[in-house]
Amino acid sequence: MFYHLFYEYFDVNIFKYITFRGFYALLTAFFISLVLGPYVINRLKVFQNKEGGYVRQDTPDWHQMKKYTPTMGGVLILLSVTLTSLIWCRLDNIYVWLLIFTFLLFGFIGFLDDYKKVKDKKGLSSKAKFLMQLVVASGISIILYLYPKFNTVLYFPFFKNLHFDLGIFYLFLMIFIIVGTSNAVNLTDGLDGLAIGPSLISVSTFAFFAYISGNFVLSKYLIVPYVEGSGEITVFLMALLGGGLGFLWFNSFPAEMFMGDAGALSIGAVLGLSSIITKQELVLAIVGGVFVVETLSVIAQVAYYRFTGGKRLFKMAPIHHHFELHGIPEPKIVVRVWIISLLLSIIALSTLKIR
C-alpha cells in the first residue's frame, strides 16, 4: 500500500527500494506482535482454561505442566504479518499474493486443528488435514505453474550448469515441497522456542535469496536463476521475520503461548513456496536441515517399530523428545538447535559462491 501511495502517487523515491520497505516491514510486524501479544495470550488463555487445557500427545510426562499454556499463538503471527504485508509490499506482484494466500489458508487449516484439539482433545483427522493441505498446495502450485514468467527448471546447488526441466512433473514437486515443509515445521514444534528459531533463520536466508534472484545484476554475477518480480517477496519474508521475532518474545522459555498448527503449518508452507519462487528448492533441504532430521526421526521410529515388532529406535520421537528423556534441559536443546540451524544457513548461503 505504501509503495503505491508514496512512490507511485507522491513520487517519494525511497519507497521503491525493497531494502527500505523490507527493514520497516520487519519493525512494523514486530511492533504489532508486541502490542497485540498480551491481548492474544489473554483471549487464548480464557478459551483454553474454559475447555480444560490441552497438551500434545506423545510428549514426556512433565509436559503436563504446560497444559494451560495457550496454544494457537500462531494467530498472532498471522495477524501481524498479513497486516504488515498489505502495508509495505507491492500489491501488484503475483508472488506476494500467492505467499499471502498460502500463509492464510495453511494458517486456517492449522487454526481449525488447534481449535478442535482444545475443544474435543482430538483435532482434525490426519486424512482430513492432509487433504486440505493437498487441495491448497495444489491450487497454489497450478497458478504458479500456469504463470507465463515462471519456469519448471530444477537447479542443483554447488553446480553451475546442472539443471533439468521437469515440465509437468514440476507441478507435483511443488505440491510435495509445500505440504512436506509445512508438516516438517509442525513436527518440530514441541519445545519452547524450538520451531520458531530455525524458522526465522530459514526465513532470513530465503529473504536474502529472494533479493538476489529478483535482481538481474546480482543474480547474473552469482550465477543463480533470475526470477523477475521475486525480489518483492523479500518484503513479505522480512515481515514474517519481524512477526516471528515478536512471537518469540512471548514463546521463549518458559513460553507464555505456543505456536500451534496455526503458526507451524503456515510458516512451513511459506518456506516451501519461497524456495520454489526463488528456484532454490534443493537449498531448502540444507537450510531446513533441522526440520528434515525431525521428520526423518519420526519416519525412522515408526518404520523401526513395525519392522522389529514393537521395539523403539529412539526413546521418543520427534528426536527433540529423545534428548529430553536423556536428561538434557529444554532450553539447552533449543539453543543447540538454533546454533545448528544457523550453521546450516551459512552452508546454504555458501552455495551462492560454490558453483
N, C-alpha and C positions, 0 to 999 in steps of 0.2 A: 504494500500500500504506500509506504513512504517513498519508494522508488518512483512510482507513477505520479505521486503528488509533488514531491520536491524536485525530482530531476526532470521528468517529462513536462510538468506543468509550470513549475517555478524556475527550472533550469539551475538548480543548486547542484553543481558538478560532483560534489563529494559523495552524493547518494548513488552514483552509478557504480562505485567501486565495491566489489564483492567483499574485500577485506574489511572495509569500514562497516558495512552492514552486517558482516559476519560477527565481528567483535561486539557490536552493540546488540545483536540478536542474543549472543551468549549472556551479556549482562542483563538484558531485559527478561529473558526466561528465568535466570537465576533470581532476580528480584521478585518476579511473580510467584515463583515457587516458595520463596522465603516468606512472602506476605500471606499467601493462601495456605501454606503448610499447617499452621496451628488450627485453622478452621477445618481443613480436610481431616486432620487427625481426630479432632473432637467429634465430628459427624460420624466418622467411621467407627470410632470407639463406642459411641452410643448404640449404633446399629449392631456391632459385634457383641457387646455385652448383653444386649437385649436377647440375642439369639443363642447365648450360652457359650460364646467363644469358638475359636477354631484353630487347630494346629494341623499341619500337613501329616499325612500318614507316612509310615516308613521313615521315621526320624528317631534319633536317640531319645530315651525316656525323659531326659531333663529338658527337652524342648517343650514339654507340657507347661512349663512356667511362662512360655510365650503365648499361651492360649488366648489371652485377651489383648495382645498387641494387635492393633488394627492391620488387616491386610487390605488389598485393593488400593494401596498407596500409589499405584501406577496411574490412577486418575489424576493425581497432581501433575505428573509428567505430561500426560495427555493434554491437560488444560493449558499449562504454561507454554509448551512447545507449539501447540496449534495456534494460540493467540499470537505468540511471538512471530511465527512464520507468516501469518497473514499481515503482520505489521511490516516486517523487514524484507521478505522475499519478493522477487518479481512474480507477479501473478499471471504473467503471460507465458510461463515456462511449463511445459508438459511434465518434465521430470519432477518439479516441485509438487505439482498436483498429484502425481502418482504416489510420491512419498507421503503426502498428507493423507490421502485416502487409504493407503496401505497401513499407515500408522493408526488411524482412527478405527478402521474396520477390524484389524487384528486386536486392537485395544478393546473394542466392543466384545469380541469373542472372549477375550480374557476376562473382561468385567462380568459377563454372564456366568462364566465358570466360577469366578471368585464369589459372586453373589449366591449362587446355588450351594457352594461349599459351606458358606457361613449359614445359609438358611436351612438346608436339609442335610448337611455334612457329606454330600455325595458329589455335587458338581455335575457338569455336563459329562455324558458318557464319552469314553475315548473315541468311539466311532463318530459321534455327533460333532465333537470338537475338531477332529481331524478332517471331516467332510467340509465343515465350514471354512477351515483354513485352506483346504484344497480349492474350494469354489472361489474364494477371494484371490488367492495366488494365481489361479488360472485366468481370472478376469484381468488382473493387472498385467500378467505376462502376455496375454493376447493383444492387449492395447499396445504394449511396448513392442511386441513382435511386428505389428502392423504399421508402426510409426515409420514413415519413409526414411528418416535420417538415422535410424538405428540399424546396426548390422549384427549378424549372427556368428561372428568370428570369435573363437575361443583362443585367447592369448596365454602363453605359458611364461611365468616369471623366470628370471635369470637367463632367458634365451632371447636373442634379438629377433630371430626370424622364424621361431617355432610357433605356428598358429594354424588353426583349422576352422574352416567354415562349416558349422554343423547344420545349417539350413533349418528345416522344420524341427529337428531334434533339439535345437537350442531352446525351443519353447518348453520342452519337458525338463531341461536342465534348469531353466529359470524357476519353474514351479518347485522343483526339488530343493533348490538353494533357499528360496524364500521360506517354505514350510520347514525345511530342515534346520535352518538357522534360528527360526522362531522358537522351535521346540528345544533346541540345544541351549539357548539362553534361559529358557524356562526351567530346564533341568538343573542349571547351575544356581538358581535362586533358592538357596537353602540355609544360608547363614547371613548374619547382619553385615550388609555391605558387600557380600561376596559377588553377586551378579552385576551390580551397578558399576563396580570398579573396572573390571575388564570391558564392560560395555562402553564406558566412557572413553577408555583408552582406544578401543576399536573405532568408535565414532570419530575421535580426533584424527586417527590415522586415515580414515576414509574421507574426512573433510580435506585433508592435505592432498590425497589422490584426486579428489573431485576438482580441486582448484587447478591442479596441473593438467588433468585430462581436458578441462574446458578452456585451457589457454594454449592457443596454437603454437606460440613460440616455445613455451616451456615443454610442451608435450613432444614437439619435434626434437628439441635438444636432448631430452631424457629418453627418447625413443619409446614412448608409450602411446597407445592409441588416442588420437584426438577425437573427442566426442563433443560436437557443437552443442552448447547450452548446458552441459553437465556441470560447469563451474558454479552455476547458481545453487546447486544443491549443497554447496559449502555453507551457505547461509542457514539452510534448514538444519544441517548437521551441527552447526555451531549453536543453534537454538536448542537442539537436543542435548548438547554438551552442557549448556547452562542450566536447562531444566533438570538434567540428571545430577548436576552438582548441588542444585537446590534440594533435590530429593535426598541426596547423600547426607546433607546437613542433618536430616531427621532419621536417616536409616543407618548411620554409623553406630557402632556398638556402644551401649545397648540400644537397639533400634526402638524408635517411637512408633514406627509403622513399617510394614513390609510392602514390597513392590507388587506381589501377587502376579497372577497371569495377565492382568490388565497392562502392567508395565513390561513384563518379560517378553510376552508374545509380540507386542508392538515394537519394542526395541530390536528384537531379533529379526523380525520381518524387514524393518528399515535397513538394518545392516546387510541383510541378504540382497535387497533391492539396490542398495548403494553400490555393492560390489559388481552388480550386473550393469548398472548405468555407467560406471567408470571403467568397465571392461577389466576388472581386477578380481574376477570370480575365484581364481585359484589362490590369490593372495589372501582371500578371506580365511582359508584354512590355516594360514600361518598366523595372522594377527588374532584370529579367533581360536587359536590352538587350545586355550583353556576350555572353551565350550566343546570342542571336538573330543578332548580327553574325558570330560564329564559324561558326554553322550556315549562314548565307547565303553566307559566303565559300566554303564547300565546294561548295554548290549552284551558285554562280556559276562556280567553277573548272571543275567537271565540264561544265556547260552550254556554257561558252565553248570548252572543249577540243573538245567534239563538234561545235559549230557551225563552228569555224574549221579543223577537220581536224588538230588537234594542237597548236595554239598555247595558251599559258597566260596567264590574266589576272593571276595572282599568281605569284611565284617558287615558292611552295609554299603549300598550304592544309592545315589551317585558317590563318587570317590571321596568327596569332602567329608561325608559322614564316616567313612572308613578311618580317616585321620582323626576325627573327633573321638571315635571309640578307642583309638590308640593313646588317648590322653593329651593330644595337642590342643591347647586352648583355642577357642573360636577366633579371637582377634588375630592370633599368630597365623592361623591357616589363611585367613582373609588377606592379611598384608603380604604373605608369601605369594599368594595367587596374584595379587596386584603386581608384585615385582616380576613374576614370570610373564604376566601379560605385557608389561612394559618392555621387557626384553624381546618378546615375540613381535611387538610393534616395531622395534628397531630393526629386527631382521626383515620384516615386511617392507619397511621403508628403504632398506638397502637394495631391494630388487630394482629400485629406480636407477641405480648405477651399475649393478652387476648384470650386464646384458651382452 
